[in-house]
Amino acid sequence: MKTGKGSSLIQFIKFGLVGVSNTAVNYIVYLIFVSLGVQYLIANTIGFIVSVLNAYFWGSRFVFKEDETKQKRVWWQVLLKTYASYLLGFFINQVLLWVWIDLTNIGQYFMFAGDIINACTGIIGIAPKQFTSGDISQIAAPVINIFVTVPINFVINKFWAYRQKNLPEKAKVSGVSDDINSKNTEQPDDYPQE
């Protein structure tokens, strides 16, 4: 396994690729539940649960592959650590959703997004919808939060959830020297004498 800055950059890129799928899973689940009338924080929680399972699956197989020269990971411990590591990002995401949606109504600055959505859905035959700034806030806020939570999640996953410990040094056999130049000049008692 490579080590150094280059391998960390490659890992971060892979983490980003997996993150795109996590974000897509989370966002699709979130939008489905919001469109069904589920409160946005609950919808985000459901999306989180599903997307972290996706993150664990791809993270352990693609991003943070097991190093055979180190201790083997226990899958359920890594899964629990993955959920725990994403919890910080989840709480930050929840607070920021509340800030963007309820406190600042960030959608008022992105009303053009409703026109873009209507243009795209109109192409495939879906009737246009009148978007409020609240609707746009609920659509835009999770996207904005990505820029905060992704770097945090990468660092926690790399250095805690998927970290592997070095194997313990093999116990030294008594009477055997590591120095190849030293010779054992003592002979056992039952060794035949010349």
C-alpha positions in Angstrom: 0.0 0.0 0.0 1.4 3.4 -0.9 2.0 6.0 1.7 2.6 9.7 1.6 1.0 12.8 0.2 0.2 11.3 -3.2 -1.7 8.4 -1.8 -3.7 10.6 0.5 -4.6 12.8 -2.5 -5.7 9.7 -4.4 -7.7 8.6 -1.4 -9.4 12.0 -1.1 -10.3 11.9 -4.8 -11.8 8.4 -4.4 -13.5 9.6 -1.2 -15.0 12.4 -3.3 -16.2 9.9 -5.9 -17.8 7.8 -3.3 -19.1 11.0 -1.7 -20.9 11.8 -4.9 -22.8 8.6 -4.7 -23.5 9.1 -1.0 -24.7 12.6 -1.7 -26.9 11.4 -4.5 -28.4 8.6 -2.3 -28.9 11.0 0.6 -30.4 13.8 -1.6 -32.7 11.5 -3.5 -34.0 9.9 -0.3 -34.4 13.4 1.3 -36.3 14.8 -1.7 -38.5 11.7 -1.9 -39.5 12.1 1.7 -39.9 15.9 1.6 -42.1 15.5 -1.5 -44.2 13.1 0.5 -44.7 15.7 3.1 -42.2 14.4 5.7 -40.6 17.2 7.7 -37.2 18.1 6.3 -35.1 17.2 9.3 -36.7 13.8 9.5 -36.3 13.3 5.7 -32.6 14.2 6.1 -32.2 11.7 9.0 -33.6 8.9 6.8 -31.4 10.0 3.9 -28.4 10.0 6.3 -29.0 6.4 7.5 -29.3 5.1 4.0 -26.3 7.1 2.6 -23.9 6.1 5.4 -24.6 2.4 4.7 -23.7 3.2 1.1 -20.5 5.1 2.4 -19.4 2.1 4.4 -19.9 -0.3 1.5 -17.9 1.7 -1.0 -15.4 3.2 1.5 -14.2 -0.2 2.7 -13.9 -1.6 -0.8 -12.7 1.3 -2.8 -11.3 4.2 -0.7 -9.8 2.7 2.5 -8.9 -0.8 1.3 -7.5 -3.1 4.0 -3.7 -3.2 4.2 -2.7 -6.8 4.5 0.5 -5.9 6.4 -1.6 -4.5 9.3 -4.2 -5.9 11.7 -7.4 -7.1 10.0 -10.4 -4.9 10.5 -13.6 -6.2 12.2 -16.4 -5.3 9.7 -19.1 -4.4 12.3 -16.7 -2.2 14.3 -15.8 -0.3 11.1 -19.5 0.0 10.2 -20.3 1.4 13.7 -17.3 3.8 13.5 -18.4 4.9 10.0 -21.8 5.8 11.4 -20.2 7.5 14.4 -17.8 9.5 12.2 -20.6 10.7 9.9 -22.7 11.7 12.9 -20.6 14.9 13.4 -21.2 15.8 9.7 -24.9 14.9 10.2 -25.3 17.2 13.2 -23.5 20.0 11.4 -25.7 19.4 8.4 -28.9 19.5 10.5 -27.9 22.8 12.2 -26.9 24.3 8.8 -30.2 23.2 7.3 -32.0 24.9 10.1 -29.9 28.1 9.6 -30.4 28.1 5.8 -34.1 27.2 5.8 -35.6 28.6 8.9 -33.3 31.5 9.9 -32.1 33.0 6.7 -34.6 31.6 4.1 -31.6 31.2 1.7 -34.0 30.2 -1.1 -34.9 33.9 -1.6 -31.5 34.3 -3.2 -31.9 31.3 -5.5 -35.4 31.8 -6.9 -34.0 31.4 -10.4 -33.5 27.7 -9.5 -37.2 27.2 -9.6 -37.3 28.5 -13.2 -34.4 26.1 -14.1 -36.2 23.1 -12.4 -39.5 24.0 -14.3 -37.6 24.2 -17.6 -36.0 20.8 -17.0 -39.1 19.1 -15.9 -41.1 20.7 -18.7 -38.8 19.0 -21.2 -39.8 15.6 -19.9 -43.5 16.5 -19.7 -43.9 17.3 -16.0 -46.2 20.2 -15.3 -44.4 23.3 -13.8 -44.8 24.1 -10.2 -44.9 27.4 -8.5 -41.8 27.4 -6.1 -41.7 29.4 -3.0 -38.5 30.6 -1.4 -39.1 28.0 1.3 -39.2 25.3 -1.4 -36.0 26.5 -2.9 -34.4 26.7 0.5 -35.1 23.1 1.1 -33.6 22.2 -2.3 -30.5 24.4 -2.1 -29.5 24.0 1.6 -28.2 20.4 1.4 -26.1 21.3 -1.6 -24.5 24.2 0.2 -23.7 22.0 3.2 -21.7 19.6 1.1 -18.8 22.0 1.1 -18.6 21.9 4.9 -19.3 18.3 5.7 -17.2 16.4 3.1 -13.8 17.5 4.3 -14.7 16.8 7.9 -16.0 13.3 7.1 -12.9 12.5 5.1 -10.5 13.4 7.9 -12.5 11.5 10.5 -12.9 8.4 8.3 -9.3 8.3 7.3 -7.7 8.7 10.7 -10.3 7.0 12.9 -13.0 4.8 11.3 -10.8 3.0 8.7 -7.4 3.3 10.6 -5.6 0.0 10.9 -3.2 -0.8 13.7 0.2 -2.2 12.9 0.7 -5.8 13.6 2.5 -6.5 16.9 6.2 -7.4 16.5 6.7 -11.1 16.5 8.0 -12.4 19.9 11.7 -13.0 19.8 12.7 -16.6 20.3 14.9 -16.8 23.3 18.6 -17.7 22.6 18.3 -16.4 19.0 20.2 -13.3 18.2 19.1 -10.7 15.6 22.7 -10.0 14.9 23.8 -12.2 12.0 27.5 -11.6 12.8 27.3 -12.9 16.3 28.0 -16.5 16.9 26.8 -18.7 19.7 30.0 -20.2 21.0 28.4 -22.1 23.9 27.7 -25.7 23.2 24.9 -27.7 24.9 26.1 -30.2 27.6 25.2 -33.2 25.5 27.0 -32.0 22.4 29.7 -34.5 21.3 33.2 -33.3 22.0 36.0 -33.8 19.5 
